[in-house]
């Protein structure tokens, strides 16, 4: 095992985390990132300000993408492996790439669509996309031609809360909108409110079937919102910024690297 992998392994083992590494199959990606994400086949996407780097499941660099005209990348949604979405909040632009990280269309200007205060954006089914507009505190869904399909109206009035969301993602036809102070609001494809999942103070999360995975207070947790069952790991290193689960692997983001782990023991709360 390489020395750098051994150091990570020993540090995590001392903290009582059940993590196993294989330096051949699961190398450490030695690269700093502002944030990262993954897709459902195990590709890793690192964002370093204005640059996106795609790594294959075996940890090899596949492609790079950057558009210096649009500033820093605010969010990447790789739910659709063939069509990742990039959101540039500062410039109010959305860019869709293909699986080679090549632009497959011109950037979408949200200002030109009439939405100058878009806080969040994510992919939706059938090549459509969602935005959260602060102008009227509403969710809007557009088709692949940027034609408006659905809007929720003012969520502040609907939910009787000043929600101030910081993250959203769609999974299996449901949109999950995160409000750190109130929990995760769930909507259907038509923008109808379904329920609030009472997990608070999150920065981000991922959804797989009926399970939400998230990092909270230095522990990685899963919550089955059908069974109302929560499981969490022991404490993980305080310099771990984010954790994701994909293809039966765990990916842990540190300031200068991404560490692959095969097993992370989660216990019932």
Secondary structure as the mmCIF struct_conf table of DSSP 4:
data_model
#
loop_
_struct_conf.conf_type_id
_struct_conf.id
_struct_conf.beg_label_comp_id
_struct_conf.beg_label_asym_id
_struct_conf.beg_label_seq_id
_struct_conf.end_label_comp_id
_struct_conf.end_label_asym_id
_struct_conf.end_label_seq_id
HELX_RH_AL_P HELX_RH_AL_P1 UNK A 3 UNK A 14
TURN_TY1_P TURN_TY1_P1 UNK A 15 UNK A 16
TURN_TY1_P TURN_TY1_P2 UNK A 23 UNK A 25
BEND BEND1 UNK A 26 UNK A 26
STRN STRN1 UNK A 29 UNK A 29
BEND BEND2 UNK A 34 UNK A 34
STRN STRN2 UNK A 35 UNK A 38
TURN_TY1_P TURN_TY1_P3 UNK A 40 UNK A 41
STRN STRN3 UNK A 44 UNK A 48
TURN_TY1_P TURN_TY1_P4 UNK A 49 UNK A 50
STRN STRN4 UNK A 51 UNK A 55
TURN_TY1_P TURN_TY1_P5 UNK A 57 UNK A 58
BEND BEND3 UNK A 59 UNK A 59
STRN STRN5 UNK A 61 UNK A 66
HELX_RH_3T_P HELX_RH_3T_P1 UNK A 68 UNK A 70
BEND BEND4 UNK A 72 UNK A 72
STRN STRN6 UNK A 75 UNK A 77
BEND BEND5 UNK A 79 UNK A 80
TURN_TY1_P TURN_TY1_P6 UNK A 81 UNK A 82
BEND BEND6 UNK A 83 UNK A 83
STRN STRN7 UNK A 85 UNK A 88
TURN_TY1_P TURN_TY1_P7 UNK A 89 UNK A 92
STRN STRN8 UNK A 93 UNK A 96
STRN STRN9 UNK A 97 UNK A 97
TURN_TY1_P TURN_TY1_P8 UNK A 99 UNK A 100
BEND BEND7 UNK A 101 UNK A 101
STRN STRN10 UNK A 103 UNK A 103
BEND BEND8 UNK A 105 UNK A 105
HELX_LH_PP_P HELX_LH_PP_P1 UNK A 106 UNK A 107
STRN STRN11 UNK A 108 UNK A 109
TURN_TY1_P TURN_TY1_P9 UNK A 110 UNK A 114
BEND BEND9 UNK A 116 UNK A 116
STRN STRN12 UNK A 118 UNK A 123
HELX_RH_3T_P HELX_RH_3T_P2 UNK A 125 UNK A 127
STRN STRN13 UNK A 129 UNK A 133
TURN_TY1_P TURN_TY1_P10 UNK A 134 UNK A 137
STRN STRN14 UNK A 138 UNK A 142
TURN_TY1_P TURN_TY1_P11 UNK A 144 UNK A 145
STRN STRN15 UNK A 148 UNK A 151
HELX_RH_AL_P HELX_RH_AL_P2 UNK A 155 UNK A 159
TURN_TY1_P TURN_TY1_P12 UNK A 160 UNK A 160
BEND BEND10 UNK A 161 UNK A 161
STRN STRN16 UNK A 167 UNK A 171
TURN_TY1_P TURN_TY1_P13 UNK A 172 UNK A 173
STRN STRN17 UNK A 174 UNK A 179
TURN_TY1_P TURN_TY1_P14 UNK A 180 UNK A 182
STRN STRN18 UNK A 183 UNK A 188
TURN_TY1_P TURN_TY1_P15 UNK A 189 UNK A 190
STRN STRN19 UNK A 193 UNK A 197
BEND BEND11 UNK A 201 UNK A 201
BEND BEND12 UNK A 203 UNK A 203
STRN STRN20 UNK A 206 UNK A 208
TURN_TY1_P TURN_TY1_P16 UNK A 209 UNK A 210
STRN STRN21 UNK A 211 UNK A 216
TURN_TY1_P TURN_TY1_P17 UNK A 217 UNK A 218
STRN STRN22 UNK A 219 UNK A 224
TURN_TY1_P TURN_TY1_P18 UNK A 225 UNK A 228
STRN STRN23 UNK A 229 UNK A 232
BEND BEND13 UNK A 234 UNK A 234
TURN_TY1_P TURN_TY1_P19 UNK A 238 UNK A 239
STRN STRN24 UNK A 240 UNK A 246
TURN_TY1_P TURN_TY1_P20 UNK A 247 UNK A 248
STRN STRN25 UNK A 249 UNK A 254
TURN_TY1_P TURN_TY1_P21 UNK A 255 UNK A 256
STRN STRN26 UNK A 257 UNK A 261
BEND BEND14 UNK A 262 UNK A 262
STRN STRN27 UNK A 267 UNK A 268
#
